[in-house]
Amino acid sequence: MSIPTTASGNRGLQLEQKLIFEQDTAGMTAVDLPTVPKVTSRLGDMENKQAVGLPGLSEPDVVRHYTRLSQKNYSIDSGFYPLGSCTMKHNPRLNEKMARLPGFADIHPFQPLSTVQGALELIDTCAHWLKTLTGMSAVAMSPAAGAHGELCGLMCIKSAHEANGQGHRKIVLVPESAHGTNPATAALCGYAVEAIPANAEGRVDVAALKQHLRPEIAAVMITNPNTCGLFERDCIAIAEAVHAAGAYFYMDGANYNAIVARLRIADLGVDAMHINLHKTFSTPHGGGGPGAGPTVLSEKLAPFAPVPMVIKAGKGFDAEEIAGHGAAKQSYGRMKGYHGQFGVFVRAVSYMMAMGVDGLRQASGDAVLNANYLLARLSEEMTPAFEGPCMHEAVFDDRFLRGTNVTTLDIAKALIDEGVHPPTMYFPLVVHGALLMEPTETESKATLDQFIVSMLHLARKAKSGTADAEFKAAPLLAPRRRLDETKAARKPILRWLPDPADNGQSNGQSSGQSNGQNKGAQQAAE
Ligand SMILES: *Cc1c(COP(=O)(O)O)cnc(C)c1O
């Protein structure tokens, strides 16, 4: 039986809904506001005579609107989310409870420091854990994401080169498997980017890297474990060669989840590395809350760290807020308001303390074990991109689809019908038709087994050649099918405008009919 079309456009209990502005009923309101007292306006002809254009809805309409929107949003709280490179692990509720304690939640960054000593101590505690786990001398706490941490690290490197009369170094080396933020960060910092090839094993080609080293090189950025889910075994040799050439070694630490509490980054000769608290330390990602990308620094780079810096003062804590002053004498400046994402620090410290170093060590071990379980089981039908075991993520190429009409994209879309968020696809770029899966340590064997059943089923179905039309049409069961993602990214329509045909009402409100602009939004969404 095929899927029926419905009169309402609704599918089961998944309801189609208009934009909130299109649900407007003039005069409807969810709140009773007091009558506006009579005042003499002092705004003269500056006074706004137009309606503000807010839609009128009842309270049940508003509640249903936002509840339905939240249900359209797939999240780690709703199911398995094997997105590679992103470490979508469970966000423990204990962390949330700690972040909501009034002593943390109800303070303001402009309070006198004497009244927020506990908050400063918490930042210092988080910094202490990060420095101890990595063996690094210092940590800049304020970067607000991994990419922001990369920027912080490269700004420190740039400042150090300038302070040492090495300002002519204008090139940063980045492996071709790198996350897009690496070359983007280098470019934002004013550097030219040169790509280093990977070897057949999926690791940095050390000989090629050495050939690129010369007096113009400012830094080398390497992800470890890398985006192919493999440990870069030659880091110490790389660090030695990079340092001998007068450059700095930046490590992208977004994959720190695979090695935390097992390896001291300082022992690899790293000069700077960001840590995504929203990956390794279980704090929510993006829409679930802001992230944080504290950046650990070697002794050589520490003096250039951004302000503010929390510093021990007597029995308590002080903060150095001004670059060029005191402990921040050589600081390159400020990159974030206040101290960064304080609420995220509370969650990360809560996680660190709940886990302990032994717990963190078990987490990194279990993350690697889970990824290798997927790698081994899925190899029954799929083709691993590299030989041998992986670290915290498993990457497959599309050789298993050769000779079929099904692509990596089709498999990913069909997985949505199976009720699984698709893994990362077509990344890393060095793997043809890549599917990059990161289960993390927080998934049970039962969840992984269920995912394996779906994946193997789809791989067999693709190879059978009997379901090509179904694959091309997938997802068949989702509220939306295949979006024009390129158009949505290149021509985003971010603003709703009322229908000009509606101007008879001249109150800037809409009857709900789409004008040209909104039709565009509709098309982009479809
Ligand atoms: C996630 C990630 C980043 C960027 O981190 P954001 O917090 O998303 O800015 C950088 N590099 C790698 C390898 C990543 O996985």
The ligand as a Tripos MOL2 file, in Angstrom:
@<TRIPOS>MOLECULE
LIG
   15    15     1     0     0
SMALL
NO_CHARGES

@<TRIPOS>ATOM
      1 C1         33.5380   20.2750   15.8650 C.3       1 LIG1
      2 C2         34.8590   20.4410   15.2730 C.ar      1 LIG1
      3 C3         35.4440   21.7210   15.1460 C.ar      1 LIG1
      4 C4         34.7250   23.0140   15.4230 C.3       1 LIG1
      5 O1         34.1420   23.1050   16.6870 O.3       1 LIG1
      6 P1         32.8530   24.0380   16.9250 P.3       1 LIG1
      7 O2         32.6490   23.9810   18.3950 O.co2     1 LIG1
      8 O3         31.7440   23.4190   16.1380 O.co2     1 LIG1
      9 O4         33.1980   25.4050   16.4340 O.co2     1 LIG1
     10 C5         36.7470   21.7900   14.6710 C.ar      1 LIG1
     11 N1         37.4220   20.6850   14.2990 N.ar      1 LIG1
     12 C6         36.8800   19.4440   14.3820 C.ar      1 LIG1
     13 C7         37.6910   18.2520   13.9870 C.3       1 LIG1
     14 C8         35.5800   19.2800   14.8600 C.ar      1 LIG1
     15 O5         35.0390   18.0740   14.9410 O.3       1 LIG1
@<TRIPOS>BOND
     1     1     2 1
     2     2     3 ar
     3     2    14 ar
     4     3     4 1
     5     3    10 ar
     6     4     5 1
     7     5     6 1
     8     6     7 2
     9     6     8 1
    10     6     9 1
    11    10    11 ar
    12    11    12 ar
    13    12    13 1
    14    12    14 ar
    15    14    15 1
@<TRIPOS>SUBSTRUCTURE
     1 LIG1         1 GROUP 0 **** ****
